[in-house]
């Protein structure tokens, strides 16, 4: 029977439909994109800062701002590409900067100047990439970069190279101005060329081809995913057929549903290892297909958007955030599934060695089930924290989120901690396991699931009852090691008691020696004799020690055999007696028992 406990089945599968799963995935990704874009938007005010020395106890700079000593730097981007970084003295209090201008505002103003030049005025001719030129002029002893073009009436200011910029790059202002002049000329000419009608047509054509290829690849992957789903369904049907065949071969014809038939965990543990591994492989491949489809659409959409200069920056966000999100979830899910498979293989190796009893293997299965759940929670918690750190979400938003979580936990922590502590003690003390029949207060049934927080019990009526572990103070385990049938039967008062005792003893012993019941009945000699005398008859009591969870089965069969034996020997069951007094004489009156 120890062979009936085999590898632990995968309990942690996504239960939601695939469409809903995809909708949730893309919704979360879109929220991350929008949220990160929102927290990176600075306010445009001015450009040239004044030099000051920062104080101690500096506040953390905003997202995208890098602090080096007394200087802060921010990137200047055009069409999603970083051109260079500008620097300004550190601003300690951005809510009240005074005469200082934060570096992110200066960078935003420079980006605005560049965008205005590229987009131009609809009523005026646009800039010519061939005649465009960036020049350097010195104003107030500081180099200023201007842009000139044949279609511009006068040069336009781009930016001023400050002393803070030169300090940041460890050079002088003139050398830095020449370097930035070359970078800006190349970037502006490239941006203007990409906005020409010919380039736009090429971009649209390439984007259409990319999306078409993405759709075709999705169709292929979706077809494979569907085929794997059908194959998985066939394997599950075959598994159920083999389980039924094994159960029919091992169970007696008169035996009701066995433990494995009532507990899904033990059902899953009985099918052959080869079929189990094939089913796990198919499930793993379907999981890979889903993530492959998601990755194809992320890459295809991001590449199509990156073709257009107006959406290139958004495309970088589209490709960065979902890629981080997908890769984090992919590798976390991969590690989670691989550890589940490793746990299953370990249980399989222990089961094959036959060095453990059925009870020990059942306990290992229960603990492994809890470890899987705890491991999954820890893995995904670490993944979420790493993803938030990688995406560089604003510290203020994290603090706000942490405060809300702390507030929610403060209300729920008391009962939650009790659940976890009691669940840990249940496992440590081995009070009950998955597959045990227990009674907790007014609730009784078979334990179907057990983790650190809740215990799920399947009642005799078929209802699934969920109990928080903190409510389990006293538990009656009716299936540990052995069980007992407390068999009592009442015979008529005028029955020959010795003859009745002999018939009951003979019937019990015959059943105990029956090959069909010999392995189930362990002992019949614990308690046997007359338990009670009353007006209704004589109560004969017999304790029968049985295998776990077989006490009800033995009792039902024994009642059937006792009925047949009593009928053959003309022994009547007890009938209530009433005595009526009439004219000083007693008359006995027998009546049927109301029950």
C-alpha positions, 0 to 999 in steps of 0.5 A: 500500500506504500506504493500508493503514495507517489510524487506530489501533484502540481497543485499550483496551477492558474485557475483563471481562463487564458483570456482573463489571464492575458487581460490581467497581464497586459493591464498590469503592464500598461499601468506600469508603463503609464505610472513610470511615465507619469512619475518621470514628467518634470515641470519646465521652468528655466534653464540656467542655475546658480552655483551653491553648496548643498547642505548635509542630510540631503534628500534623495534625488528624483527618478532619472537624476544622478547625484555626484557630490555637489552636482546633479545630472539629468539626461537630454534625449531626442526621439528616445535616444540619450544625447548627453547629460547636463549638470546643475548644483544639487537642489536639496528642497525641490518644493522650495528651490529658491533661486536654484533650478533643478537639473531635471527641469533644465534638461526638460527645457533643452528637450523642448527647444529641440522638439520645437525646432524639429516639429517647426511651425505648420505655417512656415517651411521646416528645417533643411537637414543639408543647411542646418548648422549648430554654432557656438557663441560666447555670451556673458563669458559662457558658451551658448549653442545656437542653431542656424538654417536657411529657413530660419529668420534668426538663430535659435538658442539651444542651451548654455554650457555652464561651469557645472557641466564642465565640472561634471565632465572634468573639462573646460566649457569650450571643449565641452561646447564643441563636443555637444555641437557635433552631437546636436548637429548629427542628432538634429539632421537625423531627426529631420531626415526621419520626418521626411515623407519618403522616410515616413512611407518606409516606416509605415511599410516596415511597421505593417510587415512587422505586425503581419509577421507578429500575427502569423507567428502568434497564429503558429504559436497559438495552434501549437498551444491548442494542440498541446491542450488537446494532448494534455486533455487526452493524457488526463483522461488516460491518467484517470482511466489508469487510476480507476483500473488500479483502484478496481484491482486493489479494492474489494468489491464491497469496499466503498470509496477508498481514501485515494478516491476521496482525496484528490491529492492521493488520487494524483499520486497513484498514476505511473511516473512516466505518464506523470512526467509526460503530463508535466512536460506538456503543461510546461510547454503550454506555459512556454507557449503562452509566454512566447506569444506575450513576448512576440507581441511585446517585441513586435509592438515595441519595434513598430513604435520605435520606427517612428521618431515621435513614438520612439521614447514610448517604445523604449518604455513599452519594451523596457517595462514589459520585458522586465515584467515578462522576464521577471515573471517568466524566470520566477515561474520557471524556478517555481515549476522546476523546484516543484518538479525537483520536489516531486522527483525527490518524493518519487525516489523515496517511494521507489526505495520503499524505505518509508511507510505509507504514513511517513510518505503521507506526512512528507506529502503534506509538508511538501505541499505546504513548502510549495505554497510558502516557496511560491509566495516567497519567490513572487514577493522577491520578484515583485520587490526586484521588479519595483527596484529595477523599474526605479519607481519613485521612492515616495510612491513606494513609501505610500504603498508601504504605508498602505500595506502596513495599515492593512496588515495592522488590522489583519495581522493578529488573526493572520499571525495566529493562523500561521503559528497554529498551522506551523504547530500542526505540521510540527506536531503532526496533528493531522495530515492530508487524507486524515479524517478529523473532527474539529468542533461540529465539523468533520470529514476528510482533510483535502488541503492543508497549508500554514493559514487554512485547513480544508475539509471535505464533509460526508455530504460533499461540502468543502469546509475551510477553517482558519488554523487559528480556530483549530484548538481541539482536533479529533483524528479518527484515522491515525495508526489504527481505528476502532469500531464500538459495536453495540447490539441489544437483544430481548431481555428473555434471551439466553445471554450466553447463547447470544454472546456465543453467536456474536463472538462466533460471527465476529471471529468468522469475519476476522478470519475471512480473507477479504477482511483479515487485513482490515480487522486487527483485534477483536478481544479488547472489550466483549461482554454484557454492557447494560441491562434494562427494561428493553433488553440486554446490550452486548458490546464489542470493541473491534480494532481496525485499520485506519478509516475502516471502522465504519466499513467493518461496522456496516458489514458486521451488522449485516452478518449479525442480522443473518446470524440472529435470524438463523438462531431466532434471537430477537432484538430488545423491545421496550417493556411497560408495566400497567397496574390494574386492580393491584395486579401487574400486567406486562405490555410490550410495545414497539420502540419509538425509534 
